[in-house]
Amino acid sequence: MTLDPKIALRLQFLARVVRKECQHLATTDDRLFQDEFTLDHAKRLETDLDLAERVEAFVSRFSRLQDTVGDKLLPVLLLALGERSGAAIDNLDRAERLGWVESADDWLAMRNLRNQMVHEYVEDPAVLTSALQTGHVFVQALIHTADRVLAEIRQRGWM
């Protein structure tokens, strides 16, 4: 299959970005969750600047990787394969059928979690604690999905 050069360049760019985002998220996840993140940690965010920066980095990197893979890379890869790219849920369902995403429902839960981490943490430390702990659980699934999508691109010789 001959790939449109513009799509090939976009895939290669996004693949490089996703690899870096996976590395950055894994590093931040390791640093933030060396020990269990507790409600006491969340309550210290206003006074513990190092911890606050690690939380901010985790939320940002989790969100960025989820966005880059789900909203940018998947649609371009589907186009490269001659598929129609559609609404996010349709792309996720197709990615699940192709074996790239373990569960479209889990992916949507990650997206909702991202929104919760971004918008709720200023208001309620308990909500933030729960969201961060759940995000930590999802990190491996998120990185694994990115790895499967990158493997598909590699297997086809597009990177």
PAVO-584917 format. One record per residue: residue number from 1; z, y, x of N, C-alpha, C, CB in turn. Coordinates in Angstrom, 1 decimal. Atoms other than C-alpha are relative to their C-alpha. Glycine has a CB too. Layout:
! residues N
{site NUM,{Z,Y,X},{Z,Y,X},{Z,Y,X},{Z,Y,X}}
...
END
This chain:
! residues 159
{site 1,{0.0,-1.2,0.8},{0.0,0.0,0.0},{0.0,1.2,0.9},{1.2,0.0,-1.0}}
{site 2,{0.0,-1.3,-0.7},{-1.0,3.4,1.4},{0.8,1.0,-0.6},{-1.5,0.5,0.1}}
{site 3,{-1.0,-0.9,0.5},{1.7,5.9,1.0},{-0.5,1.4,0.2},{1.3,-0.2,0.6}}
{site 4,{0.4,-1.4,-0.1},{0.9,9.6,0.3},{0.8,0.6,1.2},{0.3,0.7,-1.3}}
{site 5,{-0.7,-0.5,-1.2},{1.8,11.4,3.6},{1.2,0.9,-0.4},{-0.9,0.8,0.8}}
{site 6,{-1.1,-0.9,0.4},{4.0,14.0,1.7},{1.2,-0.8,-0.4},{-0.5,0.9,-1.1}}
{site 7,{-1.1,0.9,0.4},{6.0,11.2,0.1},{0.6,-0.7,1.2},{-0.5,-1.0,-1.1}}
{site 8,{-0.5,0.7,-1.2},{6.3,9.4,3.4},{0.9,0.9,0.8},{-1.2,-0.5,0.9}}
{site 9,{-0.8,-1.0,-0.7},{7.6,12.5,5.1},{1.4,0.2,-0.7},{-0.7,1.3,0.2}}
{site 10,{-1.2,-0.2,0.8},{10.1,13.1,2.3},{0.9,-1.2,0.1},{-0.4,0.3,-1.5}}
{site 11,{-0.8,1.2,-0.1},{11.3,9.5,2.4},{0.7,-0.1,1.4},{-0.8,-1.3,-0.2}}
{site 12,{-0.6,0.1,-1.4},{11.8,9.6,6.2},{1.1,1.1,0.1},{-1.1,0.3,1.0}}
{site 13,{-1.0,-1.0,-0.1},{13.7,12.9,5.9},{1.2,-0.4,-0.7},{-0.6,1.3,-0.6}}
{site 14,{-1.1,0.3,0.8},{15.9,11.7,3.1},{0.8,-1.3,0.6},{-0.4,-0.4,-1.4}}
{site 15,{-0.6,1.1,-0.7},{16.5,8.4,5.0},{0.9,0.4,1.2},{-1.1,-1.0,0.5}}
{site 16,{-0.8,-0.5,-1.1},{17.7,10.3,8.1},{1.3,0.7,-0.6},{-0.8,1.0,0.8}}
{site 17,{-1.2,-0.8,0.6},{20.0,12.5,5.9},{1.0,-1.0,-0.5},{-0.5,0.9,-1.1}}
{site 18,{-0.9,1.0,0.6},{21.4,9.5,4.1},{0.8,-0.8,1.1},{-0.7,-1.0,-0.9}}
{site 19,{-0.7,0.7,-1.1},{22.2,7.6,7.3},{1.2,0.9,0.6},{-1.0,-0.3,1.2}}
{site 20,{-1.0,-0.9,-0.5},{24.1,10.7,8.6},{1.1,0.2,-1.0},{-0.6,1.3,0.4}}
{site 21,{-1.0,-0.2,1.0},{25.9,11.2,5.3},{0.9,-1.2,-0.1},{-0.7,0.3,-1.4}}
{site 22,{-0.8,1.2,0.0},{27.0,7.6,5.3},{1.0,0.0,1.1},{-0.9,-1.3,0.1}}
{site 23,{-0.9,-0.1,-1.2},{28.5,8.0,8.8},{1.1,1.0,-0.2},{-0.8,0.3,1.3}}
{site 24,{-1.0,-1.0,0.2},{30.2,11.2,7.9},{1.1,-0.4,-1.1},{-0.7,1.4,-0.4}}
{site 25,{-0.9,0.4,1.0},{31.7,9.9,4.7},{0.9,-1.1,0.5},{-0.8,-0.5,-1.3}}
{site 26,{-0.9,1.1,-0.5},{33.0,6.7,6.4},{1.0,0.6,0.9},{-0.9,-1.0,0.7}}
{site 27,{-0.9,-0.6,-0.9},{34.6,8.8,9.1},{1.1,0.7,-0.8},{-0.7,0.9,1.0}}
{site 28,{-1.0,-0.8,0.8},{36.3,11.1,6.6},{0.9,-0.9,-0.8},{-0.7,1.0,-0.9}}
{site 29,{-0.7,1.0,0.8},{37.3,8.2,4.4},{1.1,-0.6,0.9},{-0.9,-1.1,-0.6}}
{site 30,{-0.9,0.6,-0.9},{39.0,6.5,7.4},{1.2,1.0,0.3},{-0.7,-0.4,1.3}}
{site 31,{-1.0,-1.0,-0.3},{40.8,9.8,8.3},{1.0,0.3,-1.1},{-0.6,1.3,0.5}}
{site 32,{-0.8,-0.4,1.2},{42.0,10.6,4.8},{0.9,-1.1,-0.5},{-0.9,0.5,-1.1}}
{site 33,{-0.7,1.1,0.5},{43.1,7.1,3.9},{0.6,-0.9,1.1},{-0.9,-0.8,-0.9}}
{site 34,{-0.7,0.8,-1.0},{44.8,6.0,7.1},{1.2,-0.7,-0.6},{0.4,0.9,1.2}}
{site 35,{-1.0,0.4,0.8},{47.7,5.7,4.8},{-0.4,0.2,-1.4},{1.4,0.7,0.3}}
{site 36,{0.4,-0.3,1.4},{47.7,5.6,1.0},{0.2,1.4,-0.3},{0.9,-0.9,-0.9}}
{site 37,{-0.1,-1.4,0.5},{47.0,9.0,-0.5},{0.8,0.0,-1.3},{-1.4,0.6,-0.2}}
{site 38,{-1.0,0.0,1.1},{49.9,9.7,-2.8},{0.1,1.3,-0.7},{1.4,-0.4,0.5}}
{site 39,{-0.3,-1.2,0.7},{51.0,12.3,-5.3},{0.7,1.0,0.9},{0.8,-0.2,-1.3}}
{site 40,{-0.6,-1.0,-0.9},{53.2,13.8,-2.6},{-1.0,0.6,0.9},{1.1,-0.8,0.9}}
{site 41,{1.1,-0.6,-0.9},{50.1,14.3,-0.4},{-0.7,1.1,-0.8},{-1.0,-1.1,0.4}}
{site 42,{0.8,-0.9,0.8},{48.3,16.0,-3.3},{0.9,1.3,-0.2},{-0.3,-0.6,-1.3}}
{site 43,{-0.8,-1.1,0.2},{51.3,18.3,-3.8},{0.1,0.9,1.2},{1.4,-0.4,-0.5}}
{site 44,{-0.1,-0.7,-1.3},{51.2,19.3,-0.1},{-1.3,0.8,0.3},{0.4,-0.9,1.1}}
{site 45,{1.3,-0.5,-0.4},{47.6,20.5,-0.2},{0.0,1.5,0.3},{-1.0,-0.3,-1.0}}
{site 46,{0.0,-1.5,-0.2},{48.5,24.2,-0.5},{0.6,0.4,1.3},{0.7,0.6,-1.1}}
{site 47,{-0.7,-0.4,-1.2},{50.7,24.1,2.6},{-0.5,-0.8,1.2},{1.5,-0.2,-0.2}}
{site 48,{0.5,0.9,-1.1},{49.1,21.3,4.7},{-1.5,0.2,0.1},{0.3,-1.5,-0.2}}
{site 49,{1.4,-0.4,-0.1},{45.8,22.9,5.8},{-0.9,-1.2,0.5},{-0.2,1.2,0.9}}
{site 50,{0.8,1.1,-0.5},{44.6,19.9,7.8},{-0.3,-1.1,-1.1},{0.8,-0.7,1.2}}
{site 51,{0.1,0.9,1.1},{45.2,17.6,4.8},{-1.0,0.5,-1.0},{1.3,-0.4,-0.6}}
{site 52,{0.9,-0.6,1.0},{43.5,20.0,2.5},{-1.5,0.0,0.5},{0.4,1.5,-0.3}}
{site 53,{1.4,0.0,-0.6},{40.4,20.2,4.8},{-0.5,-1.5,-0.1},{0.0,0.5,1.4}}
{site 54,{0.4,1.3,0.1},{40.3,16.4,4.9},{-0.4,-0.4,-1.4},{1.0,-1.0,0.5}}
{site 55,{0.3,0.2,1.4},{40.4,16.2,1.1},{-1.3,0.7,-0.4},{1.2,0.5,-0.9}}
{site 56,{1.3,-0.8,0.3},{37.7,18.9,0.8},{-1.2,-0.7,0.6},{0.1,1.4,0.5}}
{site 57,{1.1,0.7,-0.6},{35.6,17.0,3.3},{-0.4,-1.3,-0.7},{0.3,-0.3,1.5}}
{site 58,{0.2,1.3,0.7},{36.0,13.7,1.5},{-0.8,0.3,-1.3},{1.3,-0.7,-0.3}}
{site 59,{0.6,-0.3,1.3},{35.1,15.2,-1.9},{-1.4,0.5,0.2},{0.8,1.1,-0.8}}
{site 60,{1.4,-0.6,-0.3},{32.1,17.1,-0.4},{-0.9,-1.1,0.4},{0.1,1.1,1.0}}
{site 61,{0.8,1.0,-0.6},{30.8,14.1,1.5},{-0.3,-1.1,-1.0},{0.6,-0.6,1.3}}
{site 62,{0.2,1.0,1.0},{31.3,11.6,-1.3},{-1.0,0.6,-1.0},{1.4,-0.3,-0.8}}
{site 63,{1.0,-0.6,1.0},{29.5,14.0,-3.7},{-1.4,0.1,0.5},{0.6,1.4,-0.4}}
{site 64,{1.3,-0.2,-0.6},{26.7,14.8,-1.3},{-0.7,-1.3,0.1},{0.2,0.6,1.4}}
{site 65,{0.7,1.3,-0.2},{25.9,11.1,-0.5},{-0.4,-0.5,-1.4},{0.9,-1.0,0.7}}
{site 66,{0.3,0.5,1.3},{26.1,10.2,-4.2},{-1.2,0.7,-0.6},{1.2,0.1,-0.9}}
{site 67,{1.1,-0.9,0.5},{23.8,13.1,-5.1},{-1.3,-0.3,0.8},{0.3,1.5,0.2}}
{site 68,{1.2,0.2,-0.8},{21.3,12.5,-2.2},{-0.6,-1.3,-0.3},{0.4,0.1,1.5}}
{site 69,{0.6,1.3,0.3},{20.9,8.8,-2.9},{-0.5,-0.1,-1.5},{1.1,-1.1,0.2}}
{site 70,{0.4,0.1,1.4},{20.9,9.0,-6.7},{-1.0,0.9,-0.6},{1.3,0.1,-0.8}}
{site 71,{0.8,-1.0,0.6},{19.2,12.2,-7.4},{-1.2,0.4,0.8},{0.8,1.2,-0.3}}
{site 72,{1.2,-0.4,-0.9},{16.8,12.6,-4.4},{-0.7,-1.3,0.5},{0.5,0.8,1.1}}
{site 73,{0.6,1.1,-0.6},{16.2,9.3,-2.6},{-0.6,-1.0,-1.0},{0.9,-0.7,1.0}}
{site 74,{0.5,1.0,1.0},{15.9,6.9,-5.5},{-1.3,0.5,-0.7},{1.0,-0.3,-1.1}}
{site 75,{1.2,-0.4,0.7},{13.3,9.0,-7.4},{-1.2,0.0,0.9},{0.2,1.4,-0.6}}
{site 76,{1.2,-0.1,-0.9},{11.1,9.5,-4.3},{-0.4,-1.5,0.4},{0.4,0.7,1.3}}
{site 77,{0.4,1.3,-0.2},{11.3,5.8,-3.5},{-0.7,-0.7,-1.1},{1.3,-0.9,0.4}}
{site 78,{0.7,0.5,1.2},{10.3,4.9,-7.0},{-1.4,0.5,-0.1},{0.8,0.4,-1.3}}
{site 79,{1.4,-0.5,-0.1},{7.3,7.2,-6.7},{-0.8,-0.7,1.0},{0.1,1.5,0.2}}
{site 80,{0.7,0.7,-1.1},{6.4,5.6,-3.4},{-0.5,-1.3,-0.4},{0.9,0.0,1.2}}
{site 81,{0.4,1.3,0.4},{6.3,2.3,-5.1},{-0.9,0.0,-1.2},{1.3,-0.8,-0.4}}
{site 82,{0.9,-0.1,1.2},{4.1,3.6,-7.9},{0.7,-0.1,-1.3},{-1.0,-1.1,0.1}}
{site 83,{-0.8,-0.1,1.2},{6.9,3.7,-10.4},{0.1,1.4,-0.5},{1.4,-0.6,0.2}}
{site 84,{-0.2,-1.3,0.5},{7.5,6.5,-12.7},{1.5,0.4,0.2},{-0.3,0.1,-1.6}}
{site 85,{-1.4,-0.5,-0.2},{10.6,8.6,-11.8},{0.3,0.7,-1.3},{0.1,0.9,1.2}}
{site 86,{-0.4,-0.6,1.3},{12.5,9.6,-14.9},{1.4,0.6,0.1},{-0.1,-1.0,-1.1}}
{site 87,{-1.4,-0.5,0.0},{15.9,10.7,-16.0},{0.9,-0.9,0.9},{0.6,-0.1,-1.5}}
{site 88,{-0.8,0.7,-0.9},{18.7,9.7,-13.7},{0.5,-1.4,-0.5},{1.3,0.8,0.3}}
{site 89,{-0.4,1.3,0.6},{19.9,6.9,-16.0},{-1.1,-1.0,0.1},{0.6,0.1,-1.4}}
{site 90,{1.2,0.9,-0.1},{16.4,5.4,-16.1},{-0.2,-0.4,1.4},{-1.2,0.7,-0.6}}
{site 91,{0.2,0.4,-1.5},{16.1,5.5,-12.3},{1.1,-0.9,0.4},{0.0,1.3,0.8}}
{site 92,{-1.1,0.9,-0.3},{19.5,3.9,-12.0},{-0.2,-1.4,-0.6},{1.3,0.6,-0.4}}
{site 93,{0.3,1.4,0.6},{18.6,1.1,-14.4},{-1.1,-0.7,0.7},{-0.4,0.2,-1.5}}
{site 94,{1.1,0.6,-0.8},{15.4,0.5,-12.5},{0.5,-0.5,1.4},{-1.2,1.0,0.2}}
{site 95,{-0.6,0.4,-1.3},{17.3,0.5,-9.2},{0.9,-1.2,-0.1},{0.7,1.2,0.6}}
{site 96,{-0.9,1.2,0.2},{19.8,-2.0,-10.6},{-0.9,-1.2,-0.1},{0.9,0.2,-1.3}}
{site 97,{0.9,1.2,0.2},{16.9,-4.3,-11.7},{-0.6,-0.4,1.3},{-1.0,0.3,-1.0}}
{site 98,{0.6,0.3,-1.3},{15.4,-4.0,-8.2},{1.1,-0.5,1.0},{-0.7,1.2,0.5}}
{site 99,{-1.1,0.4,-0.9},{18.8,-4.9,-6.6},{0.5,1.0,1.0},{-0.5,-1.2,0.7}}
{site 100,{-0.4,-1.1,-0.9},{19.4,-1.6,-4.9},{1.4,0.5,-0.4},{-1.0,1.1,0.1}}
{site 101,{-1.3,-0.5,0.5},{22.3,-0.5,-7.1},{0.7,-1.2,-0.7},{-0.2,1.2,-1.0}}
{site 102,{-0.8,1.2,0.5},{25.0,-3.1,-7.9},{0.1,0.2,-1.6},{1.4,-0.1,0.6}}
{site 103,{-0.2,-0.2,1.4},{25.7,-1.5,-11.3},{-0.3,1.5,-0.3},{1.5,-0.3,-0.4}}
{site 104,{0.3,-1.4,0.5},{24.2,1.6,-13.0},{1.2,0.6,-0.6},{-1.2,0.0,-0.9}}
{site 105,{-1.2,-0.5,0.7},{27.4,1.9,-15.0},{1.0,0.5,1.1},{0.6,-1.1,-0.9}}
{site 106,{-0.9,-0.4,-1.1},{29.5,2.0,-11.8},{-0.5,1.3,0.7},{0.1,-1.1,1.1}}
{site 107,{0.6,-1.2,-0.6},{27.1,4.6,-10.4},{0.3,1.2,-0.8},{-1.5,-0.1,0.2}}
{site 108,{-0.3,-1.1,0.9},{27.6,6.8,-13.4},{1.5,0.3,0.0},{-0.4,-0.4,-1.5}}
{site 109,{-1.5,-0.2,-0.1},{31.4,6.3,-13.1},{0.2,0.8,1.3},{0.7,-1.3,0.0}}
{site 110,{-0.1,-0.8,-1.2},{31.0,7.6,-9.5},{-0.4,1.4,-0.2},{-0.8,-0.7,1.1}}
{site 111,{0.5,-1.4,0.3},{29.1,10.6,-10.8},{1.1,0.8,-0.7},{-1.3,0.0,-0.7}}
{site 112,{-1.0,-0.7,0.8},{31.8,11.4,-13.3},{1.3,0.2,0.9},{0.4,-0.9,-1.2}}
{site 113,{-1.1,-0.1,-1.0},{34.5,10.8,-10.6},{-0.2,1.2,0.9},{0.2,-1.3,0.8}}
{site 114,{0.4,-1.1,-0.9},{32.7,13.3,-8.4},{0.3,1.3,-0.7},{-1.5,0.0,0.4}}
{site 115,{-0.3,-1.2,0.8},{32.9,15.9,-11.2},{1.5,0.2,-0.2},{-0.7,-0.1,-1.3}}
{site 116,{-1.4,-0.1,0.1},{36.5,15.1,-11.7},{0.7,0.5,1.3},{0.6,-1.3,-0.5}}
{site 117,{-0.6,-0.4,-1.3},{37.4,15.5,-8.0},{-0.3,1.4,0.3},{-0.6,-0.9,1.1}}
{site 118,{0.4,-1.4,-0.3},{35.5,18.8,-7.8},{0.7,0.9,-0.9},{-1.5,0.1,-0.1}}
{site 119,{-0.4,-1.0,0.9},{36.8,20.4,-10.9},{1.5,-0.1,-0.4},{-0.7,-0.1,-1.3}}
{site 120,{-1.4,0.2,0.5},{40.3,18.9,-11.6},{1.0,0.2,1.1},{0.1,-1.3,-0.6}}
{site 121,{-1.1,0.1,-1.0},{42.0,19.0,-8.3},{0.8,1.3,0.2},{-0.6,-0.4,1.3}}
{site 122,{-0.7,-1.2,-0.1},{43.0,22.6,-8.4},{1.1,0.1,-1.1},{-0.9,1.3,-0.2}}
{site 123,{-0.9,-0.1,1.1},{44.8,22.1,-11.7},{1.1,-1.1,0.0},{-0.7,-0.2,-1.3}}
{site 124,{-1.0,1.1,0.2},{46.6,18.7,-11.6},{0.0,-1.0,1.2},{-0.4,-0.8,-1.3}}
{site 125,{0.0,0.9,-1.2},{47.7,16.9,-8.4},{0.0,-1.5,-0.4},{1.3,0.3,0.7}}
{site 126,{0.0,1.4,0.4},{48.2,13.6,-10.4},{-1.5,-0.5,-0.2},{0.8,-0.2,-1.2}}
{site 127,{1.4,0.3,0.3},{44.6,13.7,-11.6},{-0.8,-0.1,1.3},{-0.7,1.0,-0.9}}
{site 128,{0.7,0.0,-1.4},{43.4,14.5,-8.0},{0.3,-1.3,0.7},{0.4,1.2,0.8}}
{site 129,{-0.5,1.3,-0.7},{45.5,11.6,-6.6},{-0.8,-1.2,-0.5},{1.5,-0.1,-0.1}}
{site 130,{0.7,1.2,0.6},{44.0,9.1,-9.0},{-1.5,0.1,0.3},{0.2,0.0,-1.5}}
{site 131,{1.4,-0.1,-0.3},{40.5,10.4,-8.5},{-0.4,-0.3,1.5},{-0.6,1.5,-0.3}}
{site 132,{0.3,0.3,-1.4},{40.7,10.3,-4.7},{0.2,-1.5,0.3},{1.0,0.8,0.9}}
{site 133,{-0.2,1.4,-0.2},{42.1,6.8,-4.8},{-1.1,-0.8,-0.5},{1.4,-0.5,-0.6}}
{site 134,{1.2,0.7,0.5},{39.3,5.7,-7.0},{-1.2,0.2,0.8},{-0.2,0.5,-1.5}}
{site 135,{1.1,-0.3,-0.9},{36.8,7.5,-4.8},{0.0,-0.9,1.2},{0.0,1.5,0.3}}
{site 136,{-0.2,0.9,-1.2},{38.2,5.6,-1.8},{-0.5,-1.4,-0.3},{1.4,0.0,0.4}}
{site 137,{0.4,1.4,0.3},{37.6,2.3,-3.6},{-1.5,0.0,-0.1},{0.6,-0.4,-1.4}}
{site 138,{1.4,-0.1,0.2},{34.0,3.4,-4.4},{-0.8,0.2,1.3},{-0.4,1.0,-1.0}}
{site 139,{0.7,-0.4,-1.2},{33.1,4.4,-0.8},{-0.9,-1.1,0.5},{1.0,0.5,1.1}}
{site 140,{0.8,1.1,-0.5},{32.0,1.0,0.3},{-1.2,-0.4,-0.9},{0.9,-1.3,0.2}}
{site 141,{1.1,0.3,0.9},{29.9,0.4,-2.8},{-1.1,1.1,0.2},{0.5,0.0,-1.5}}
{site 142,{0.9,-1.1,-0.2},{28.3,3.8,-2.3},{-0.8,-0.1,1.3},{0.7,1.4,0.0}}
{site 143,{0.7,0.2,-1.3},{27.5,3.2,1.4},{-0.9,-1.3,-0.1},{1.0,-0.2,1.1}}
{site 144,{0.8,1.3,0.1},{26.3,-0.4,0.6},{-1.3,0.3,-0.8},{0.8,-1.1,-0.7}}
{site 145,{1.2,-0.3,0.7},{23.9,1.0,-2.0},{-1.0,0.8,0.9},{0.3,0.9,-1.3}}
{site 146,{0.8,-0.7,-0.9},{22.6,3.5,0.5},{-0.7,-0.9,1.0},{0.8,1.1,0.7}}
{site 147,{0.6,1.0,-1.0},{22.1,0.7,3.0},{-1.1,-0.8,-0.6},{1.1,-0.9,0.6}}
{site 148,{1.0,0.8,0.7},{20.2,-1.4,0.5},{-1.3,0.8,-0.2},{0.5,-0.5,-1.3}}
{site 149,{1.2,-0.8,0.2},{17.8,1.5,-0.3},{-0.7,0.2,1.3},{0.4,1.3,-0.7}}
{site 150,{0.6,-0.2,-1.4},{17.3,2.2,3.4},{-0.7,-1.2,0.5},{1.1,0.5,1.0}}
{site 151,{0.6,1.3,-0.4},{16.6,-1.5,4.0},{-1.3,-0.2,-0.7},{1.0,-1.1,-0.3}}
{site 152,{1.3,0.1,0.7},{13.9,-1.4,1.3},{-1.0,0.9,0.6},{0.2,0.4,-1.5}}
{site 153,{0.9,-0.9,-0.7},{12.3,1.6,3.0},{-0.5,-0.5,1.3},{0.6,1.4,0.1}}
{site 154,{0.3,0.6,-1.3},{12.5,0.0,6.4},{-0.9,-1.2,-0.1},{1.3,-0.4,0.7}}
{site 155,{0.7,1.2,0.2},{11.2,-3.3,5.1},{-1.5,0.3,-0.3},{0.6,-0.9,-1.1}}
{site 156,{1.4,-0.4,0.3},{8.1,-1.6,3.8},{-0.7,0.8,1.1},{0.0,0.9,-1.3}}
{site 157,{0.6,-0.7,-1.1},{7.5,0.1,7.1},{-0.1,1.5,-0.2},{-1.3,-0.6,0.4}}
{site 158,{0.1,-1.4,0.3},{8.1,3.6,5.7},{1.0,0.9,0.8},{0.2,0.2,-1.4}}
{site 159,{-0.9,-0.8,-0.9},{10.7,4.6,8.3},{0.1,-0.7,1.4},{1.3,0.3,-0.6}}
END
